[in-house]
Amino acid sequence: MNGPPDSQNSDARNYIMKSYFDKYENLHDSSFEDFMVHELSSGLCEVFPDKLNINVRLSVLELSLLGEGSHRHLSSSIRLQIEAESIAKLPDHFCEVIIIQRLPLGVFADPFELQHLHERKVFTNIAVFGDTDLELPSFRSNRSVVEVHMDAGSNILSGRNNGLEINVQFPLHARYQPLDESGYSIVEIGEPDVLMSCSMEGKHHKQSCLYMSPHDSAKSRTGSVAWRIPSGKKAHAGFVSVVTFGTAFLSTLSIVLTSICCSGVNVSKNLKQS
């Protein structure tokens, strides 16, 4: 499954990652970065005219995992800064910040949970793309990515704006991990890619957008966060297999013996009645 739930299909054209997965089957960092650099501005947006000299800086101030165990929340704090001298002669406009969070193998976002956040208007839009099979273990799954759209307000490029801080938080879950001698697997979640998209007056069918990754913008304070996920130990695999097989065998034997005993009782009753 490579897209948002059916209830969000009508908004699918608004998602950048929908265009990515129309071209690529799976999420790979090299393909994604090539898509963002070479295809995003020409394929999805109309870049702001150079004469407007817009200087927008987007930076990730903080990235953290909240909660315990295999069910956590990923929290991001993003700063939007606009230089005062870069905002002359702009028509009325409406802007939104787009956060694209690539997830590593072993971690997934539940599309139904994200849909509930959208329905509660926590975000303007939110969806997960890529491998959204919730039951697959880590070694059989592919990577996924969450795309979040948040309202940045009207005419934020039109002067006297010292910046805007946006906080994003959504749930993540750990997949079953492969066996490891330490009993844990470490997965790292990197900073999101951040964009700003603005619709301008008189351009209802086109958008002007500015792409700024954390690598190009104001220097981020954090690079990635690590999630220590419990996994089985290889040394215990044989013992666990024996115990599991023994338990299953005894359970099956118990069911068979119970069935035989019940059948014998029924036969005795029938003989007495005859």
PAZAPA-4460 file (N, C-alpha, C; in steps of 0.05 Angstrom, whole numbers, plus 32768, in hexadecimal, padded with zeros to 4 digits):
% residues 274
    n_x    n_y    n_z   ca_x   ca_y   ca_z    c_x    c_y    c_z   seq   type   mol
   8011   7FE8   8000   8000   8000   8000   8012   8019   8000     1      M     A
   800E   802B   7FEC   8021   8041   7FE9   8014   805C   7FEB     2      N     A
   7FFD   805F   7FF8   7FF0   8079   7FF9   7FDF   807C   8011     3      G     A
   7FD1   8093   8013   7FBF   8098   802A   7FA6   8087   8028     4      P     A
   7F97   8086   803F   7F7D   8077   803E   7F6A   8082   8029     5      P     A
   7F56   8072   8022   7F44   807A   800D   7F36   8095   8013     6      D     A
   7F31   809B   802C   7F23   80B3   8033   7F34   80CC   802D     7      S     A
   7F4E   80C8   8029   7F60   80DF   8023   7F68   80DF   8006     8      Q     A
   7F5E   80CD   7FF6   7F66   80CC   7FDA   7F60   80E5   7FCB     9      N     A
   7F4A   80F3   7FD2   7F43   810B   7FC5   7F58   8121   7FC9    10      S     A
   7F68   811F   7FDF   7F7D   8132   7FE4   7F98   8129   7FDB    11      D     A
   7F99   8111   7FCE   7FB3   8105   7FC8   7FC4   8117   7FB5    12      A     A
   7FB7   8126   7FA4   7FC5   8137   7F91   7FD5   814D   7FA0    13      R     A
   7FCD   8153   7FB9   7FDB   8168   7FC8   7FF5   815E   7FD5    14      N     A
   7FF9   8144   7FD5   8010   8138   7FE3   8028   8136   7FD0    15      Y     A
   803E   8140   7FDA   8057   813D   7FCB   805F   8120   7FC8    16      I     A
   805C   8110   7FDD   8065   80F5   7FDC   8053   80E3   7FCA    17      M     A
   803B   80EC   7FC4   802B   80DE   7FB0   8039   80DF   7F95    18      K     A
   8044   80F6   7F8E   8052   80F8   7F75   806C   80E8   7F75    19      S     A
   8079   80E6   7F8C   8091   80D6   7F8E   808A   80B8   7F89    20      Y     A
   8076   80AE   7F97   8070   8092   7F94   8062   808B   7F7A    21      F     A
   8058   809F   7F6C   804F   809A   7F50   8066   8092   7F3E    22      D     A
   807E   809B   7F46   8096   8095   7F35   80A7   807F   7F41    23      K     A
   80A9   807E   7F5B   80BB   806A   7F69   80AA   8057   7F79    24      Y     A
   80B2   803E   7F78   80A3   8029   7F87   80A8   802A   7FA4    25      E     A
   80C1   802F   7FAC   80C8   802F   7FC9   80D7   8048   7FD0    26      N     A
   80D9   804D   7FEA   80E7   8065   7FF3   8105   805F   7FF7    27      L     A
   8116   806D   7FE7   8133   806B   7FEA   813D   8088   7FED    28      H     A
   814F   808D   7FFF   8159   80A8   8004   8164   80B5   7FEA    29      D     A
   8173   80A6   7FDB   817F   80B2   7FC3   816A   80BA   7FAE    30      S     A
   8155   80A9   7FAB   8140   80AF   7F98   812F   80C7   7FA2    31      S     A
   812A   80C7   7FBC   811B   80DD   7FC8   8129   80F8   7FC5    32      F     A
   8143   80F8   7FCB   8152   8111   7FC9   8154   811B   7FAC    33      E     A
   8157   8108   7F99   8157   810F   7F7D   813C   811B   7F75    34      D     A
   8127   810F   7F7E   810C   8119   7F79   8108   8135   7F83    35      F     A
   8110   813A   7F9C   810D   8154   7FA8   811C   816A   7F99    36      M     A
   8135   8163   7F91   8146   8177   7F85   813F   817C   7F68    37      V     A
   8139   8167   7F58   8136   816A   7F3B   811A   816A   7F31    38      H     A
   8107   8160   7F41   80EC   815D   7F36   80D7   816D   7F46    39      E     A
   80DC   8173   7F5F   80C7   8180   7F6F   80BE   819B   7F64    40      L     A
   80D1   81AD   7F60   80C9   81C8   7F58   80BD   81C9   7F3D    41      S     A
   80C7   81B9   7F2A   80BD   81B9   7F0F   80A3   81A9   7F0C    42      S     A
   80A0   8194   7F1D   8089   8182   7F19   8071   8189   7F2A    43      G     A
   8075   8196   7F41   805F   819B   7F53   8059   81B8   7F59    44      L     A
   806D   81C9   7F56   8069   81E5   7F5F   8075   81F8   7F4B    45      C     A
   806E   8211   7F4F   807A   8227   7F41   808A   8237   7F55    46      E     A
   80A4   8239   7F4F   80B6   8246   7F62   80B1   8263   7F63    47      V     A
   80B5   826F   7F7B   80B2   828C   7F7D   80C4   829B   7F6A    48      F     A
   80BB   82B0   7F5D   80CC   82C0   7F4B   80E4   82CB   7F5A    49      P     A
   80FC   82CA   7F4E   8114   82D3   7F5B   8113   82F1   7F62    50      D     A
   8104   8300   7F53   8103   831D   7F58   80F7   8324   7F73    51      K     A
   80E7   8311   7F7E   80DC   8317   7F98   80F0   8312   7FAF    52      L     A
   8106   8305   7FA9   811C   8302   7FBC   8112   82F7   7FD7    53      N     A
   8102   82E2   7FD6   80F7   82D7   7FEF   810D   82C5   7FFC    54      I     A
   8112   82CB   8015   8125   82BB   8024   8118   82AE   803C    55      N     A
   8110   8295   8038   8102   8286   804D   8115   8271   8057    56      V     A
   8117   826E   8072   8128   825A   807E   8117   8249   8090    57      R     A
   8119   822F   808B   810A   821B   809B   811F   8209   80A9    58      L     A
   811C   8206   80C3   812F   81F6   80D2   8121   81E4   80E6    59      S     A
   812C   81CD   80EB   8122   81BB   8100   8130   81C1   811A    60      V     A
   8121   81CC   812D   812D   81D4   8147   8131   81BC   8159    61      L     A
   811E   81A9   8158   811F   8193   816B   8110   817B   815F    62      E     A
   811B   8163   8163   810F   814A   815A   8112   8136   8171    63      L     A
   80FB   812B   817A   80FC   811A   8191   80E7   8104   8190    64      S     A
   80EB   80EE   819E   80D8   80D9   81A1   80CC   80DA   81BD    65      L     A
   80B1   80DA   81BE   80A3   80DB   81D7   8096   80C0   81DE    66      L     A
   8095   80B9   81F7   8089   80A1   81FF   809D   808A   8204    67      G     A
   8093   8072   8209   80A3   805B   820F   809B   8043   81FE    68      E     A
   80AD   8030   81FC   80A6   8017   81EF   80A5   8018   81D0    69      G     A
   8093   8008   81C5   8091   8005   81A8   807D   8018   819B    70      S     A
   8070   8029   81AB   805D   803C   81A1   8064   8058   81AB    71      H     A
   806E   8069   8199   8078   8083   81A1   806C   8099   8190    72      R     A
   8072   80B2   8197   806B   80C9   8187   8084   80D8   817E    73      H     A
   8085   80DE   8164   809C   80EE   815A   8094   810B   815A    74      L     A
   80A4   811B   8168   809E   8138   816B   80B4   8148   815D    75      S     A
   80AC   815B   814C   80BE   816D   813E   80B6   818A   8143    76      S     A
   80CA   819B   8147   80C6   81B7   814A   80D5   81C5   8133    77      S     A
   80C6   81D4   8123   80D0   81E0   810A   80CD   81FE   810B    78      I     A
   80E2   820C   8104   80E3   8229   8104   80E2   8234   80E8    79      R     A
   80D0   8246   80E2   80CE   8254   80C8   80D6   8271   80CC    80      L     A
   80EA   8279   80BE   80F4   8295   80C0   80F4   82A2   80A4    81      Q     A
   80EA   82BB   80A3   80E9   82CA   808A   80F6   82E5   808E    82      I     A
   810A   82EB   807E   8118   8304   8080   8107   831C   8077    83      E     A
   8107   8332   8086   80F4   8348   8081   80F9   8355   8065    84      A     A
   8112   8356   805C   8118   8364   8043   810F   8354   802B    85      E     A
   8106   833B   802F   8101   832A   8018   80E3   8328   8010    86      S     A
   80D3   833A   801B   80B6   8335   8019   80A7   834D   800E    87      I     A
   80B2   835A   7FFA   80A4   8371   7FEE   8092   8368   7FD7    88      A     A
   807C   8376   7FD3   806B   8373   7FBB   8060   8357   7FB8    89      K     A
   8058   834A   7FCD   804B   8330   7FCA   802D   8333   7FCB    90      L     A
   801F   8325   7FBA   8001   8325   7FBB   7FF8   8314   7FD3    91      P     A
   7FDE   8315   7FD8   7FD3   8304   7FEE   7FD9   82E7   7FE8    92      D     A
   7FE0   82D9   7FFE   7FE7   82BD   7FFA   7FE1   82AE   8014    93      H     A
   7FE0   8293   8011   7FDC   8281   8027   7FF1   826C   8026    94      F     A
   7FFE   8266   803D   8014   8254   803D   8010   823C   8051    95      C     A
   801C   8226   804A   801C   820F   805C   8038   8204   805D    96      E     A
   803F   81F9   8074   8059   81EC   8077   8055   81CE   8073    97      V     A
   8066   81C1   8063   8064   81A5   805D   807C   8197   806A    98      I     A
   8076   8183   807A   808B   8173   8088   808B   8157   807C    99      I     A
   80A1   814E   8071   80A4   8133   8066   80B7   8124   8078   100      I     A
   80AD   8111   8087   80BC   8101   809A   80C1   80E5   808F   101      Q     A
   80DA   80E0   8086   80E1   80C5   807D   80E6   80B3   8095   102      R     A
   80DA   809B   8095   80DD   8089   80AB   80F0   8072   80A4   103      L     A
   8100   8068   80B7   8112   8052   80B1   8103   8037   80B1   104      P     A
   8111   8022   80A8   8106   8008   80AB   8102   8001   80C8   105      L     A
   80EC   7FF4   80CF   80E7   7FEC   80EA   80D4   7FFF   80F8   106      G     A
   80CC   8015   80EB   80BA   8028   80F7   80A4   802E   80E3   107      V     A
   808B   8031   80EC   8075   8038   80DA   8061   804B   80E8   108      F     A
   8052   8059   80D8   803C   8069   80E1   8022   805C   80D8   109      A     A
   800E   805B   80EA   7FF4   804F   80E4   7FE3   8063   80D5   110      D     A
   7FDC   805D   80BB   7FCD   8071   80AB   7FB2   8078   80B7   111      P     A
   7FA6   8066   80C6   7F8C   806B   80D2   7F8E   807E   80EA   112      F     A
   7FA4   807C   80F9   7FA9   8090   810E   7FAE   80AB   8102   113      E     A
   7FBD   80AD   80ED   7FC2   80C6   80E0   7FA8   80D2   80D4   114      L     A
   7F97   80C1   80CA   7F7D   80CB   80BF   7F6D   80D8   80D5   115      Q     A
   7F6D   80CC   80ED   7F5E   80D7   8104   7F69   80F3   810B   116      H     A
   7F83   80F6   810A   7F8F   8111   810F   7F86   8125   80FB   117      L     A
   7F84   811C   80E2   7F7A   812E   80CC   7F5D   8135   80D1   118      H     A
   7F4C   8121   80D9   7F30   8126   80DD   7F2B   8139   80F5   119      E     A
   7F3D   8138   8109   7F3B   814A   8120   7F48   8165   811A   120      R     A
   7F51   8169   8101   7F5D   8183   80F8   7F76   818A   8108   121      K     A
   7F85   8175   8111   7F9F   817B   811D   7FB2   8185   8108   122      V     A
   7FB0   8179   80EF   7FC0   8182   80D8   7FAE   8188   80C1   123      F     A
   7FB7   8199   80AF   7FA8   819F   8097   7FA5   8186   8086   124      T     A
   7FBB   8177   8083   7FBC   815D   8075   7FD2   814C   8081   125      N     A
   7FCE   8132   8082   7FE3   8120   808B   7FDE   8105   807F   126      I     A
   7FF3   80F7   8076   7FEF   80DD   806A   800A   80CE   806B   127      A     A
   8009   80B4   8069   8022   80A4   8068   8023   8096   804D   128      V     A
   803A   8095   8042   803F   8088   8028   8055   8073   802A   129      F     A
   8054   8060   8018   8068   804B   8019   805B   8031   8024   130      G     A
   806A   8022   8034   8061   8009   803F   8051   800F   8058   131      D     A
   8036   800B   8056   8024   8010   806D   8017   7FF6   8077   132      T     A
   8023   7FDF   8070   8019   7FC6   807B   8022   7FC4   8098   133      D     A
   800E   7FC5   80AA   8014   7FC7   80C6   801E   7FAD   80D3   134      L     A
   801A   7F97   80C5   8020   7F7D   80D1   803C   7F72   80CA   135      E     A
   8049   7F7E   80B7   8063   7F73   80AE   8079   7F77   80C2   136      L     A
   808A   7F63   80C6   80A2   7F68   80D7   80B6   7F7A   80C8   137      P     A
   80C9   7F83   80D7   80DC   7F96   80CB   80EA   7F8C   80B3   138      S     A
   80F4   7F72   80B3   8104   7F68   809D   80F4   7F63   8084   139      F     A
   80D9   7F64   8085   80C9   7F5F   806D   80BC   7F79   8063   140      R     A
   80C0   7F8F   8071   80B3   7FA8   806A   80C5   7FBA   805A   141      S     A
   80B9   7FCF   804E   80C7   7FE4   8041   80C3   7FFE   8051   142      N     A
   80D1   8013   8049   80D0   802C   8058   80B6   803B   8051   143      R     A
   80AF   804D   8062   8097   805E   805E   809F   807B   8065   144      S     A
   808D   808D   805E   8091   80AA   8063   8077   80B7   806A   145      V     A
   8078   80C9   807D   8060   80D8   8086   8063   80F5   807B   146      V     A
   804D   80FF   806F   804D   811A   8065   8037   812A   8074   147      E     A
   803F   8140   8080   802D   8150   8090   802B   816C   8084   148      V     A
   8013   8177   8082   800E   8192   8079   8002   81A2   8091   149      H     A
   800E   81B9   8096   8005   81CA   80AC   8001   81E7   80A3   150      M     A
   7FEB   81F3   80AC   7FE5   820F   80A5   7FFA   8222   80B0   151      D     A
   8006   8232   809F   8019   8246   80A7   800D   8262   80A8   152      A     A
   7FF4   8264   809E   7FE6   827E   80A0   7FE6   828D   8086   153      G     A
   7FD8   82A4   8086   7FD6   82B5   806E   7FEA   82CB   806F   154      S     A
   7FF5   82D1   8057   8007   82E8   8053   801F   82E8   8067   155      N     A
   8029   82D1   806C   8040   82D0   807F   8059   82DA   8073   156      I     A
   805A   82DD   8058   8071   82E8   804B   8071   8306   8048   157      L     A
   805B   8313   8051   8057   832F   804B   805F   8342   8062   158      S     A
   8076   833E   806E   8081   8352   8080   807B   834E   809D   159      G     A
   808C   8359   80AE   808A   8359   80CB   8086   833D   80D7   160      R     A
   8093   832A   80CC   8091   830E   80D5   80AC   8305   80DF   161      N     A
   80AF   8301   80F9   80C8   82F9   8104   80CC   82DB   8105   162      N     A
   80B9   82CC   80FB   80BC   82AF   80FA   80A4   82A1   8107   163      G     A
   80A3   8287   8101   808D   8277   810B   8098   825C   8113   164      L     A
   8090   8252   812B   8098   8238   8134   8081   8225   8132   165      E     A
   8085   820E   8126   8070   81FA   8122   8079   81E0   8130   166      I     A
   8067   81D5   813F   806C   81BC   814D   805A   81A6   8140   167      N     A
   8067   818F   813A   8059   8179   812D   805E   8160   813E   168      V     A
   8048   8151   8142   804B   8138   8152   8037   8124   8147   169      Q     A
   8041   810C   8142   802F   80F6   8139   803A   80DB   8142   170      F     A
   8028   80C7   8145   8030   80AD   8150   8040   809B   813C   171      P     A
   8052   808C   8147   8062   8078   8138   8062   805E   8148   172      L     A
   8066   8048   8139   8066   802E   8145   807E   801E   813B   173      H     A
   8089   800D   814C   809F   7FFC   8144   8096   7FE1   8139   174      A     A
   80A3   7FD8   8124   809D   7FBD   811A   80AD   7FA8   812A   175      R     A
   80A5   7F8F   8126   80B4   7F79   8132   80D0   7F79   8126   176      Y     A
   80E4   7F79   8137   8100   7F7B   812E   810D   7F60   812A   177      Q     A
   8122   7F5F   8119   8131   7F45   8116   8140   7F3F   8130   178      P     A
   8148   7F26   8133   8157   7F1E   814B   8172   7F2C   814C   179      L     A
   817A   7F32   8165   8193   7F40   8169   819F   7F37   8183   180      D     A
   81BA   7F34   8184   81C7   7F2A   819D   81C2   7F3D   81B5   181      E     A
   81BF   7F57   81AF   81BB   7F6A   81C5   819F   7F6A   81D0   182      S     A
   818C   7F5F   81C0   8170   7F60   81C8   8162   7F79   81C0   183      G     A
   8170   7F8B   81B2   8164   7FA4   81A9   816D   7FAA   818D   184      Y     A
   815C   7FB9   817E   8164   7FC5   8165   8163   7FE3   8167   185      S     A
   8176   7FF1   815B   8176   800E   815C   816F   8018   8140   186      I     A
   815A   8028   813F   8153   8036   8126   8155   8054   812A   187      V     A
   815F   8062   8116   8162   807F   8118   814F   808D   8105   188      E     A
   8141   80A1   8110   812F   80B1   8100   813B   80CC   80FB   189      I     A
   813F   80D3   80E2   814C   80EC   80DB   8139   8104   80DB   190      G     A
   8145   811B   80D8   8135   8134   80D6   8122   8133   80BE   191      E     A
   810B   8140   80C1   80F9   8141   80AA   8102   8155   8095   192      P     A
   80F9   8152   807C   80FC   8166   8068   80E5   8179   806A   193      D     A
   80EB   8193   8068   80D6   81A8   806D   80D4   81BA   8054   194      V     A
   80BB   81BF   804C   80B6   81D1   8036   80A1   81E5   803E   195      L     A
   809E   81FA   802F   8088   820C   8032   807B   8210   8017   196      M     A
   8060   820D   8016   8051   8210   7FFE   803D   8227   8001   197      S     A
   803D   823A   7FEE   802B   8251   7FEF   801B   8253   7FD6   198      C     A
   8001   8257   7FD9   7FF0   825C   7FC2   7FEC   827A   7FC0   199      S     A
   7FF0   8285   7FA9   7FF0   82A2   7FA4   7FD6   82AB   7F97   200      M     A
   7FCE   82C3   7F9C   7FB6   82CF   7F90   7FB9   82CE   7F71   201      E     A
   7FA4   82C4   7F64   7FA4   82C3   7F47   7FB2   82AA   7F3C   202      G     A
   7FBB   8298   7F4E   7FC8   827F   7F46   7FBB   8268   7F55   203      K     A
   7FA1   8265   7F52   7F92   8251   7F61   7F99   8235   7F59   204      H     A
   7FA3   8231   7F41   7FA9   8216   7F38   7FC7   820F   7F39   205      H     A
   7FD6   8223   7F42   7FF3   821E   7F44   7FFC   8227   7F60   206      K     A
   8011   821C   7F6A   801C   8224   7F83   8039   822C   7F80   207      Q     A
   8041   8240   7F8F   805D   8247   7F90   8068   823A   7FA9   208      S     A
   807D   822B   7FA7   8088   821E   7FBF   80A6   8221   7FC1   209      C     A
   80AF   8221   7FD9   80CB   8224   7FDE   80D5   820C   7FEE   210      L     A
   80E8   81FD   7FE4   80F2   81E6   7FF1   810B   81EC   8001   211      Y     A
   810B   81E6   801B   8122   81EA   802B   8126   81D1   803D   212      M     A
   813B   81C3   8039   8141   81AC   804B   8151   81B6   8062   213      S     A
   8152   81A6   8078   8163   81AE   808F   8180   81B2   8087   214      P     A
   818A   81A5   8072   81A6   81A7   806A   81AB   81C2   805E   215      H     A
   8197   81CF   8052   819B   81E8   8044   8194   8200   8055   216      D     A
   8183   81FC   8069   8178   8212   8078   8188   8217   8091   217      S     A
   817B   8227   80A3   8188   822D   80BD   8190   8213   80CA   218      A     A
   81A8   8211   80D5   81B3   81F8   80DF   81A1   81EC   80F5   219      K     A
   819A   81D3   80F2   8189   81C6   8105   8199   81C0   811F   220      S     A
   818A   81BC   8134   8197   81B6   814E   819A   8198   8152   221      R     A
   818C   8189   8142   818E   816C   8147   818E   815D   812C   222      T     A
   819C   8147   812B   819E   8138   8112   818A   8122   8110   223      G     A
   8188   8111   8124   8176   80FB   8123   8170   80F1   8140   224      S     A
   815C   80E1   8143   8156   80D5   815D   8157   80B6   815A   225      V     A
   8160   80A9   816F   8163   808C   816E   814C   807F   817F   226      A     A
   8141   8069   8174   812C   805A   8181   8137   803E   8187   227      W     A
   8138   8037   81A0   8142   801D   81A9   812B   800A   81AB   228      R     A
   8128   7FF8   8198   8110   7FE7   8197   8118   7FCA   81A0   229      I     A
   8109   7FBF   81B2   810E   7FA3   81BC   810C   7F8F   81A5   230      P     A
   811E   7F7C   81A5   811D   7F66   8192   8126   7F4C   81A0   231      S     A
   8120   7F35   8194   8128   7F1C   81A0   8146   7F17   819D   232      G     A
   8152   7F08   81B0   816E   7F01   81AE   8172   7EE7   819F   233      K     A
   8186   7EE6   818E   818C   7ECE   817F   8192   7EB6   8191   234      K     A
   819F   7EBC   81A8   81A6   7EA6   81BB   818D   7E99   81C7   235      A     A
   8177   7EA7   81C7   815E   7E9C   81D3   814C   7E8F   81BE   236      H     A
   8154   7E91   81A5   8142   7E88   818F   813C   7E6A   8192   237      A     A
   8150   7E59   8197   814C   7E3C   8199   813A   7E35   81B0   238      G     A
   813F   7E42   81C7   812E   7E3C   81DF   8111   7E45   81DA   239      F     A
   810E   7E5C   81CF   80F3   7E66   81CA   80E4   7E54   81B6   240      V     A
   80F3   7E4A   81A2   80E6   7E38   818E   80DD   7E1E   819B   241      S     A
   80EE   7E13   81AD   80E7   7DFA   81BA   80CF   7DFE   81CC   242      V     A
   80CF   7E14   81DC   80B8   7E19   81EE   809F   7E1E   81DE   243      V     A
   80A1   7E2D   81C8   8089   7E32   81B7   807E   7E19   81AB   244      T     A
   8090   7E08   81A0   8088   7DEE   8195   807B   7DDC   81AA   245      F     A
   8088   7DDB   81C2   807D   7DCA   81D7   8062   7DD3   81E0   246      G     A
   805F   7DEE   81E3   8045   7DF8   81EB   802F   7DF2   81D7   247      T     A
   8036   7DF6   81BD   8023   7DF1   81A8   801C   7DD3   81A7   248      A     A
   8030   7DC2   81AB   802A   7DA5   81AA   8018   7D9C   81C1   249      F     A
   801E   7DA6   81DA   800E   7D9F   81F1   7FF1   7DAA   81EE   250      L     A
   7FEF   7DC2   81E3   7FD4   7DCD   81DF   7FC4   7DBC   81CB   251      S     A
   7FD1   7DB4   81B5   7FC4   7DA3   81A1   7FBC   7D88   81AD   252      T     A
   7FCE   7D7C   81BC   7FC9   7D62   81C9   7FB2   7D65   81DC   253      L     A
   7FB1   7D7A   81EB   7F9B   7D7F   81FE   7F80   7D81   81F0   254      S     A
   7F7F   7D8F   81D9   7F67   7D92   81CA   7F5E   7D77   81BF   255      I     A
   7F71   7D67   81B5   7F6A   7D4C   81A9   7F5F   7D3A   81BF   256      V     A
   7F6D   7D39   81D6   7F64   7D28   81EC   7F48   7D30   81F6   257      L     A
   7F44   7D4A   81F8   7F29   7D54   8201   7F14   7D4C   81ED   258      T     A
   7F1A   7D4E   81D3   7F06   7D46   81BF   7F00   7D28   81C1   259      S     A
   7F15   7D17   81C5   7F11   7CFA   81C7   7F00   7CF4   81E0   260      I     A
   7F06   7D00   81F6   7EF6   7CFB   820F   7ED9   7D03   820B   261      C     A
   7ED5   7D1A   81FF   7EB9   7D24   81FB   7EAA   7D11   81E8   262      C     A
   7EB8   7D07   81D4   7EAB   7CF4   81C1   7EA4   7CDA   81CF   263      S     A
   7EB6   7CD0   81E1   7EB1   7CB8   81F0   7E99   7CBB   8203   264      G     A
   7E97   7CD1   8210   7E80   7CD6   8221   7E66   7CD6   8212   265      V     A
   7E66   7CE2   81FA   7E4D   7CE3   81EA   7E46   7CC7   81E0   266      N     A
   7E5A   7CB6   81D9   7E54   7C9B   81D0   7E48   7C8B   81E7   267      V     A
   7E52   7C8E   81FF   7E47   7C7F   8216   7E2B   7C87   821C   268      S     A
   7E25   7CA0   821A   7E09   7CA9   821E   7DF6   7C9E   820A   269      K     A
   7DFF   7C9D   81F1   7DEE   7C92   81DB   7DE9   7C74   81DF   270      N     A
   7DFD   7C65   81E9   7DF9   7C49   81ED   7DE6   7C44   8204   271      L     A
   7DE8   7C53   8219   7DD5   7C50   8230   7DB9   7C56   8228   272      K     A
   7DB5   7C6B   8217   7D9A   7C72   820F   7D8E   7C5D   81FD   273      Q     A
   7D9F   7C4F   81ED   7D95   7C3B   81DB   7D8F   7C21   81EA   274      S     A
***
